[in-house]
Amino acid sequence: MKKPVAVESASALIDEKIKALGDWRGVMLAKVREVIRAADAEIVEEWKWRGTPVFSHGGIVCTGETYKSVVKLTFAKGAALKDPSGLFNSSLDGNVRRAIDIREGEKLDEAALEELIREAVALNLKGKSNLKSKSKPKG
């Protein structure tokens, strides 16, 4: 089993990826990262699956993938999140994940993304507290 990348190293690798992209995708990934950090000061940056930025707090919140024509934010538990602003526009058929594809020139609804991040963190933490309460012996 591979050792996980240290948080400091993961953040540096994400910095490098943003710089290496050198186009609108790097700019958008940096913007998304900024919004995620603003939404939750305790977010942890990870580097998984051979080069995917992952943002976690109490479990995976979302990934920040880059493809030729989109920057994709995939929310691990997206199907369980409310999305009143309609940010989710990809992977809508799955039972668990949902994604946001951002294309070149599209404006990011930062306030709606911040709210979605907060809701995803709250869902992760709620799941953790439910696990703790279930494992406590009843006395």
Backbone as JSON Lines, residues from 0, in Angstrom:
{"i":0,"aa":"M","n":[0.84,-1.18,0.0],"ca":[0.0,0.0,0.0],"c":[0.88,1.24,0.0]}
{"i":1,"aa":"K","n":[0.54,2.2,-0.83],"ca":[1.32,3.43,-0.92],"c":[1.09,4.31,0.3]}
{"i":2,"aa":"K","n":[2.16,5.02,0.69],"ca":[2.03,5.97,1.79],"c":[1.3,7.2,1.27]}
{"i":3,"aa":"P","n":[0.41,7.8,2.08],"ca":[-0.27,9.02,1.65],"c":[0.73,10.17,1.56]}
{"i":4,"aa":"V","n":[0.44,11.1,0.68],"ca":[1.28,12.28,0.52],"c":[1.0,13.22,1.68]}
{"i":5,"aa":"A","n":[2.05,13.73,2.32],"ca":[1.89,14.66,3.43],"c":[1.1,15.88,2.97]}
{"i":6,"aa":"V","n":[0.34,16.47,3.89],"ca":[-0.52,17.61,3.56],"c":[0.29,18.74,2.93]}
{"i":7,"aa":"E","n":[1.45,19.06,3.52],"ca":[2.27,20.15,2.97],"c":[2.71,19.81,1.54]}
{"i":8,"aa":"S","n":[3.07,18.54,1.33],"ca":[3.49,18.11,0.0],"c":[2.31,18.14,-0.97]}
{"i":9,"aa":"A","n":[1.14,17.74,-0.5],"ca":[-0.04,17.75,-1.36],"c":[-0.35,19.16,-1.81]}
{"i":10,"aa":"S","n":[-0.29,20.11,-0.89],"ca":[-0.56,21.51,-1.26],"c":[0.47,22.0,-2.27]}
{"i":11,"aa":"A","n":[1.73,21.62,-2.08],"ca":[2.77,22.01,-3.03],"c":[2.54,21.37,-4.4]}
{"i":12,"aa":"L","n":[2.09,20.12,-4.41],"ca":[1.8,19.46,-5.68],"c":[0.62,20.12,-6.4]}
{"i":13,"aa":"I","n":[-0.36,20.56,-5.63],"ca":[-1.49,21.27,-6.24],"c":[-1.0,22.6,-6.82]}
{"i":14,"aa":"D","n":[-0.14,23.3,-6.07],"ca":[0.46,24.54,-6.59],"c":[1.16,24.28,-7.92]}
{"i":15,"aa":"E","n":[1.95,23.21,-7.96],"ca":[2.68,22.87,-9.18],"c":[1.74,22.55,-10.33]}
{"i":16,"aa":"K","n":[0.68,21.81,-10.04],"ca":[-0.28,21.46,-11.09],"c":[-0.92,22.71,-11.69]}
{"i":17,"aa":"I","n":[-1.32,23.64,-10.81],"ca":[-1.94,24.89,-11.26],"c":[-0.97,25.64,-12.18]}
{"i":18,"aa":"K","n":[0.27,25.73,-11.75],"ca":[1.29,26.44,-12.53],"c":[1.56,25.73,-13.86]}
{"i":19,"aa":"A","n":[1.66,24.4,-13.82],"ca":[1.97,23.62,-15.02],"c":[0.86,23.69,-16.07]}
{"i":20,"aa":"L","n":[-0.39,23.82,-15.63],"ca":[-1.48,23.9,-16.61],"c":[-1.3,25.12,-17.5]}
{"i":21,"aa":"G","n":[-0.95,26.25,-16.9],"ca":[-0.6,27.44,-17.67],"c":[-1.69,28.01,-18.56]}
{"i":22,"aa":"D","n":[-2.92,27.68,-18.31],"ca":[-4.01,28.22,-19.13],"c":[-5.21,28.49,-18.22]}
{"i":23,"aa":"W","n":[-6.38,28.66,-18.83],"ca":[-7.59,28.98,-18.07],"c":[-7.91,27.92,-17.02]}
{"i":24,"aa":"R","n":[-7.52,26.65,-17.28],"ca":[-7.81,25.58,-16.33],"c":[-7.05,25.78,-15.02]}
{"i":25,"aa":"G","n":[-5.81,26.21,-15.12],"ca":[-5.02,26.5,-13.93],"c":[-5.6,27.66,-13.15]}
{"i":26,"aa":"V","n":[-6.02,28.7,-13.88],"ca":[-6.64,29.86,-13.24],"c":[-7.92,29.44,-12.53]}
{"i":27,"aa":"M","n":[-8.74,28.61,-13.19],"ca":[-10.01,28.19,-12.6],"c":[-9.78,27.25,-11.41]}
{"i":28,"aa":"L","n":[-8.82,26.33,-11.52],"ca":[-8.53,25.44,-10.4],"c":[-8.05,26.25,-9.19]}
{"i":29,"aa":"A","n":[-7.24,27.27,-9.44],"ca":[-6.78,28.14,-8.34],"c":[-7.96,28.89,-7.73]}
{"i":30,"aa":"K","n":[-8.88,29.36,-8.54],"ca":[-10.06,30.08,-8.05],"c":[-10.94,29.16,-7.22]}
{"i":31,"aa":"V","n":[-11.19,27.96,-7.71],"ca":[-12.01,26.99,-7.01],"c":[-11.37,26.65,-5.66]}
{"i":32,"aa":"R","n":[-10.07,26.45,-5.67],"ca":[-9.33,26.15,-4.44],"c":[-9.49,27.28,-3.43]}
{"i":33,"aa":"E","n":[-9.41,28.5,-3.9],"ca":[-9.58,29.68,-3.04],"c":[-10.98,29.69,-2.41]}
{"i":34,"aa":"V","n":[-11.98,29.4,-3.2],"ca":[-13.37,29.37,-2.7],"c":[-13.54,28.25,-1.67]}
{"i":35,"aa":"I","n":[-12.97,27.08,-1.95],"ca":[-13.07,25.95,-1.03],"c":[-12.42,26.31,0.3]}
{"i":36,"aa":"R","n":[-11.25,26.9,0.25],"ca":[-10.55,27.3,1.49],"c":[-11.33,28.37,2.25]}
{"i":37,"aa":"A","n":[-11.97,29.28,1.52],"ca":[-12.77,30.33,2.18],"c":[-14.0,29.74,2.85]}
{"i":38,"aa":"A","n":[-14.55,28.71,2.25],"ca":[-15.76,28.07,2.79],"c":[-15.47,27.31,4.08]}
{"i":39,"aa":"D","n":[-14.28,26.73,4.17],"ca":[-13.94,25.92,5.34],"c":[-12.45,26.02,5.64]}
{"i":40,"aa":"A","n":[-12.12,26.72,6.69],"ca":[-10.72,26.93,7.07],"c":[-10.02,25.63,7.47]}
{"i":41,"aa":"E","n":[-10.79,24.58,7.78],"ca":[-10.19,23.32,8.22],"c":[-10.08,22.29,7.09]}
{"i":42,"aa":"I","n":[-10.32,22.71,5.87],"ca":[-10.24,21.79,4.73],"c":[-8.8,21.27,4.62]}
{"i":43,"aa":"V","n":[-8.66,20.02,4.29],"ca":[-7.35,19.41,4.12],"c":[-7.16,19.11,2.63]}
{"i":44,"aa":"E","n":[-6.01,19.52,2.11],"ca":[-5.7,19.23,0.71],"c":[-4.92,17.93,0.64]}
{"i":45,"aa":"E","n":[-5.33,17.08,-0.28],"ca":[-4.66,15.8,-0.48],"c":[-4.35,15.62,-1.96]}
{"i":46,"aa":"W","n":[-3.47,14.69,-2.24],"ca":[-3.04,14.39,-3.61],"c":[-3.22,12.89,-3.79]}
{"i":47,"aa":"K","n":[-4.22,12.48,-4.57],"ca":[-4.53,11.07,-4.69],"c":[-4.64,10.65,-6.15]}
{"i":48,"aa":"W","n":[-4.68,9.35,-6.32],"ca":[-4.96,8.74,-7.62],"c":[-4.08,9.31,-8.74]}
{"i":49,"aa":"R","n":[-2.79,9.33,-8.48],"ca":[-1.79,9.76,-9.47],"c":[-1.99,11.17,-9.98]}
{"i":50,"aa":"G","n":[-2.35,12.06,-9.07],"ca":[-2.36,13.47,-9.46],"c":[-3.69,14.18,-9.41]}
{"i":51,"aa":"T","n":[-4.58,13.75,-8.56],"ca":[-5.87,14.43,-8.42],"c":[-5.9,15.21,-7.11]}
{"i":52,"aa":"P","n":[-6.11,16.53,-7.2],"ca":[-6.31,17.29,-5.96],"c":[-7.61,16.87,-5.29]}
{"i":53,"aa":"V","n":[-7.53,16.61,-3.98],"ca":[-8.69,16.19,-3.21],"c":[-8.81,17.11,-2.0]}
{"i":54,"aa":"F","n":[-10.02,17.55,-1.74],"ca":[-10.29,18.45,-0.61],"c":[-11.17,17.69,0.38]}
{"i":55,"aa":"S","n":[-10.68,17.56,1.62],"ca":[-11.35,16.73,2.62],"c":[-11.54,17.45,3.93]}
{"i":56,"aa":"H","n":[-12.59,17.05,4.63],"ca":[-12.83,17.44,6.02],"c":[-13.86,16.45,6.53]}
{"i":57,"aa":"G","n":[-13.4,15.53,7.37],"ca":[-14.29,14.48,7.85],"c":[-14.58,13.45,6.77]}
{"i":58,"aa":"G","n":[-13.79,13.41,5.74],"ca":[-13.98,12.57,4.56],"c":[-13.83,13.44,3.33]}
{"i":59,"aa":"I","n":[-13.87,12.83,2.18],"ca":[-13.71,13.6,0.94],"c":[-14.91,14.52,0.74]}
{"i":60,"aa":"V","n":[-14.62,15.79,0.5],"ca":[-15.65,16.77,0.14],"c":[-15.78,16.76,-1.38]}
{"i":61,"aa":"C","n":[-14.66,17.04,-2.07],"ca":[-14.69,17.02,-3.52],"c":[-13.29,16.86,-4.08]}
{"i":62,"aa":"T","n":[-13.23,16.52,-5.35],"ca":[-11.97,16.47,-6.08],"c":[-11.95,17.64,-7.05]}
{"i":63,"aa":"G","n":[-10.77,18.01,-7.48],"ca":[-10.6,19.08,-8.47],"c":[-9.84,18.56,-9.67]}
{"i":64,"aa":"E","n":[-10.54,17.97,-10.6],"ca":[-9.92,17.36,-11.76],"c":[-9.85,18.35,-12.92]}
{"i":65,"aa":"T","n":[-8.84,18.2,-13.76],"ca":[-8.74,19.04,-14.95],"c":[-8.67,18.16,-16.18]}
{"i":66,"aa":"Y","n":[-9.48,18.5,-17.15],"ca":[-9.52,17.8,-18.43],"c":[-9.3,18.83,-19.53]}
{"i":67,"aa":"K","n":[-9.27,18.37,-20.75],"ca":[-9.0,19.27,-21.88],"c":[-9.99,20.43,-21.94]}
{"i":68,"aa":"S","n":[-11.27,20.15,-21.72],"ca":[-12.27,21.2,-21.9],"c":[-13.02,21.6,-20.63]}
{"i":69,"aa":"V","n":[-12.71,20.97,-19.49],"ca":[-13.41,21.33,-18.24],"c":[-12.5,21.21,-17.03]}
{"i":70,"aa":"V","n":[-12.86,21.98,-16.02],"ca":[-12.39,21.74,-14.66],"c":[-13.59,21.13,-13.97]}
{"i":71,"aa":"K","n":[-13.39,19.94,-13.42],"ca":[-14.51,19.18,-12.85],"c":[-14.34,19.07,-11.34]}
{"i":72,"aa":"L","n":[-15.37,19.48,-10.62],"ca":[-15.43,19.29,-9.17],"c":[-16.4,18.16,-8.91]}
{"i":73,"aa":"T","n":[-15.89,17.04,-8.44],"ca":[-16.74,15.9,-8.15],"c":[-16.93,15.8,-6.64]}
{"i":74,"aa":"F","n":[-18.17,15.89,-6.21],"ca":[-18.53,15.82,-4.79],"c":[-18.83,14.37,-4.43]}
{"i":75,"aa":"A","n":[-18.09,13.85,-3.46],"ca":[-18.2,12.44,-3.08],"c":[-19.61,12.04,-2.67]}
{"i":76,"aa":"K","n":[-20.32,12.94,-1.99],"ca":[-21.68,12.65,-1.53],"c":[-22.66,13.66,-2.13]}
{"i":77,"aa":"G","n":[-22.4,14.07,-3.35],"ca":[-23.18,15.13,-3.99],"c":[-24.66,14.85,-4.11]}
{"i":78,"aa":"A","n":[-25.04,13.59,-4.29],"ca":[-26.46,13.27,-4.45],"c":[-27.25,13.57,-3.17]}
{"i":79,"aa":"A","n":[-26.56,13.64,-2.04],"ca":[-27.23,13.91,-0.76],"c":[-27.27,15.4,-0.42]}
{"i":80,"aa":"L","n":[-26.71,16.23,-1.28],"ca":[-26.64,17.67,-1.01],"c":[-27.76,18.42,-1.71]}
{"i":81,"aa":"K","n":[-28.24,19.48,-1.04],"ca":[-29.19,20.38,-1.69],"c":[-28.39,21.25,-2.64]}
{"i":82,"aa":"D","n":[-28.93,21.54,-3.79],"ca":[-28.24,22.38,-4.78],"c":[-29.23,23.39,-5.36]}
{"i":83,"aa":"P","n":[-29.71,24.33,-4.53],"ca":[-30.73,25.27,-5.0],"c":[-30.26,26.17,-6.15]}
{"i":84,"aa":"S","n":[-28.96,26.37,-6.27],"ca":[-28.43,27.22,-7.35],"c":[-28.21,26.44,-8.64]}
{"i":85,"aa":"G","n":[-28.36,25.12,-8.59],"ca":[-28.2,24.3,-9.78],"c":[-26.76,24.22,-10.28]}
{"i":86,"aa":"L","n":[-25.81,24.16,-9.37],"ca":[-24.4,24.06,-9.77],"c":[-24.09,22.71,-10.39]}
{"i":87,"aa":"F","n":[-24.67,21.63,-9.85],"ca":[-24.38,20.3,-10.39],"c":[-24.91,20.2,-11.82]}
{"i":88,"aa":"N","n":[-24.0,19.86,-12.73],"ca":[-24.39,19.75,-14.13],"c":[-23.76,18.52,-14.8]}
{"i":89,"aa":"S","n":[-23.21,17.63,-13.99],"ca":[-22.56,16.44,-14.53],"c":[-22.69,15.3,-13.52]}
{"i":90,"aa":"S","n":[-22.59,14.08,-14.01],"ca":[-22.71,12.88,-13.17],"c":[-24.02,12.88,-12.38]}
{"i":91,"aa":"L","n":[-25.08,13.29,-13.02],"ca":[-26.37,13.44,-12.35],"c":[-27.13,12.13,-12.19]}
{"i":92,"aa":"D","n":[-26.69,11.09,-12.89],"ca":[-27.42,9.82,-12.86],"c":[-26.99,8.89,-11.73]}
{"i":93,"aa":"G","n":[-25.87,9.19,-11.1],"ca":[-25.36,8.3,-10.06],"c":[-26.14,8.42,-8.76]}
{"i":94,"aa":"N","n":[-25.99,7.43,-7.92],"ca":[-26.69,7.41,-6.64],"c":[-25.95,8.15,-5.54]}
{"i":95,"aa":"V","n":[-24.66,8.45,-5.75],"ca":[-23.86,9.04,-4.68],"c":[-23.19,10.34,-5.12]}
{"i":96,"aa":"R","n":[-22.38,10.29,-6.16],"ca":[-21.6,11.45,-6.58],"c":[-22.4,12.4,-7.47]}
{"i":97,"aa":"R","n":[-21.97,13.65,-7.46],"ca":[-22.46,14.66,-8.39],"c":[-21.25,15.52,-8.75]}
{"i":98,"aa":"A","n":[-21.28,16.15,-9.91],"ca":[-20.13,16.95,-10.32],"c":[-20.57,18.28,-10.93]}
{"i":99,"aa":"I","n":[-19.62,19.18,-10.93],"ca":[-19.78,20.48,-11.57],"c":[-18.7,20.58,-12.64]}
{"i":100,"aa":"D","n":[-19.1,20.69,-13.89],"ca":[-18.15,20.92,-14.98],"c":[-18.11,22.4,-15.26]}
{"i":101,"aa":"I","n":[-16.92,22.98,-15.19],"ca":[-16.74,24.4,-15.48],"c":[-15.94,24.5,-16.77]}
{"i":102,"aa":"R","n":[-16.52,25.17,-17.75],"ca":[-15.88,25.32,-19.05],"c":[-15.24,26.7,-19.18]}
{"i":103,"aa":"E","n":[-14.32,26.78,-20.12],"ca":[-13.62,28.04,-20.35],"c":[-14.63,29.17,-20.59]}
{"i":104,"aa":"G","n":[-14.42,30.28,-19.91],"ca":[-15.27,31.45,-20.08],"c":[-16.49,31.48,-19.17]}
{"i":105,"aa":"E","n":[-16.8,30.38,-18.51],"ca":[-17.95,30.36,-17.61],"c":[-17.62,31.07,-16.3]}
{"i":106,"aa":"K","n":[-18.61,31.76,-15.77],"ca":[-18.44,32.45,-14.49],"c":[-18.8,31.49,-13.37]}
{"i":107,"aa":"L","n":[-17.98,31.5,-12.34],"ca":[-18.19,30.65,-11.19],"c":[-19.06,31.37,-10.18]}
{"i":108,"aa":"D","n":[-20.15,30.73,-9.75],"ca":[-21.0,31.28,-8.69],"c":[-20.33,30.94,-7.36]}
{"i":109,"aa":"E","n":[-19.45,31.83,-6.93],"ca":[-18.63,31.57,-5.75],"c":[-19.45,31.39,-4.48]}
{"i":110,"aa":"A","n":[-20.48,32.21,-4.3],"ca":[-21.31,32.11,-3.1],"c":[-22.02,30.76,-3.04]}
{"i":111,"aa":"A","n":[-22.56,30.31,-4.17],"ca":[-23.25,29.02,-4.21],"c":[-22.27,27.87,-3.98]}
{"i":112,"aa":"L","n":[-21.05,27.98,-4.53],"ca":[-20.05,26.94,-4.32],"c":[-19.63,26.89,-2.85]}
{"i":113,"aa":"E","n":[-19.44,28.04,-2.24],"ca":[-19.09,28.07,-0.82],"c":[-20.16,27.37,0.02]}
{"i":114,"aa":"E","n":[-21.41,27.64,-0.28],"ca":[-22.51,27.01,0.46],"c":[-22.51,25.5,0.26]}
{"i":115,"aa":"L","n":[-22.27,25.06,-0.97],"ca":[-22.23,23.63,-1.27],"c":[-21.08,22.95,-0.51]}
{"i":116,"aa":"I","n":[-19.93,23.61,-0.44],"ca":[-18.77,23.08,0.3],"c":[-19.14,22.95,1.78]}
{"i":117,"aa":"R","n":[-19.73,24.0,2.35],"ca":[-20.12,23.95,3.77],"c":[-21.1,22.82,4.04]}
{"i":118,"aa":"E","n":[-22.05,22.65,3.14],"ca":[-23.04,21.59,3.31],"c":[-22.39,20.21,3.21]}
{"i":119,"aa":"A","n":[-21.43,20.06,2.29],"ca":[-20.73,18.77,2.14],"c":[-19.91,18.46,3.38]}
{"i":120,"aa":"V","n":[-19.24,19.46,3.94],"ca":[-18.47,19.25,5.18],"c":[-19.42,18.87,6.32]}
{"i":121,"aa":"A","n":[-20.52,19.58,6.44],"ca":[-21.49,19.28,7.5],"c":[-22.0,17.85,7.37]}
{"i":122,"aa":"L","n":[-22.27,17.4,6.15],"ca":[-22.73,16.04,5.92],"c":[-21.65,15.03,6.35]}
{"i":123,"aa":"N","n":[-20.4,15.3,5.99],"ca":[-19.3,14.41,6.4],"c":[-19.2,14.34,7.92]}
{"i":124,"aa":"L","n":[-19.25,15.49,8.57],"ca":[-19.11,15.53,10.02],"c":[-20.3,14.89,10.73]}
{"i":125,"aa":"K","n":[-21.48,15.06,10.16],"ca":[-22.67,14.43,10.72],"c":[-22.51,12.91,10.67]}
{"i":126,"aa":"G","n":[-22.0,12.42,9.56],"ca":[-21.76,10.99,9.42],"c":[-20.76,10.48,10.44]}
{"i":127,"aa":"K","n":[-19.73,11.27,10.7],"ca":[-18.72,10.88,11.7],"c":[-19.32,10.85,13.1]}
{"i":128,"aa":"S","n":[-20.15,11.85,13.43],"ca":[-20.74,11.87,14.78],"c":[-21.75,10.74,14.95]}
{"i":129,"aa":"N","n":[-22.45,10.37,13.87],"ca":[-23.37,9.23,13.95],"c":[-22.61,7.94,14.21]}
{"i":130,"aa":"L","n":[-21.44,7.79,13.58],"ca":[-20.64,6.6,13.81],"c":[-20.15,6.53,15.25]}
{"i":131,"aa":"K","n":[-19.73,7.67,15.8],"ca":[-19.26,7.7,17.18],"c":[-20.38,7.33,18.14]}
{"i":132,"aa":"S","n":[-21.58,7.9,17.91],"ca":[-22.67,7.61,18.85],"c":[-23.13,6.17,18.75]}
{"i":133,"aa":"K","n":[-23.01,5.56,17.58],"ca":[-23.4,4.16,17.43],"c":[-22.4,3.22,18.1]}
{"i":134,"aa":"S","n":[-21.13,3.64,18.17],"ca":[-20.11,2.76,18.73],"c":[-20.01,2.87,20.24]}
{"i":135,"aa":"K","n":[-20.63,3.87,20.85],"ca":[-20.59,4.02,22.3],"c":[-21.52,2.99,22.95]}
{"i":136,"aa":"P","n":[-21.02,2.34,23.97],"ca":[-21.89,1.37,24.65],"c":[-23.01,2.09,25.41]}
{"i":137,"aa":"K","n":[-24.17,1.51,25.38],"ca":[-25.3,2.09,26.09],"c":[-25.2,1.7,27.55]}
{"i":138,"aa":"G","n":[-25.35,2.7,28.42],"ca":[-25.1,2.39,29.78],"c":[-26.2,2.69,30.66]}
